[in-house]
């Protein structure tokens, strides 16, 4: 007797409306300045400049993320409203069908 592993189902992509959309912030792939190694003598001015640049980059990314989160919040609210309307419509339709079959 030989044991065979169960065959795997082929991978199917989700329909476009169900796919997760990931948008990278502009410049996200830019190389971030690496902190100079501790072996190199770094002046205080260079260190401050590096930290300011890093701070600016973090602020930019935070602003981008906050904007995306707000957009996602609006999308969720719109979806919730749509689903509530659909639920209400389906409840009304169900009540009509119940009344129809009671007669």
Number of C-alpha atoms within 10 A of each C-alpha: 3 4 5 6 6 6 6 6 6 6 6 6 8 9 7 8 7 8 9 8 8 6 7 11 14 10 11 10 8 7 7 11 10 8 10 12 8 7 6 7 8 11 9 9 9 11 13 11 12 16 14 12 14 16 12 12 15 12 12 15 17 13 13 14 14 12 12 14 12 11 12 12 12 12 12 12 12 12 12 12 12 12 12 12 12 12 12 12 12 12 12 12 12 12 12 12 11 11 10 9 8 7 5
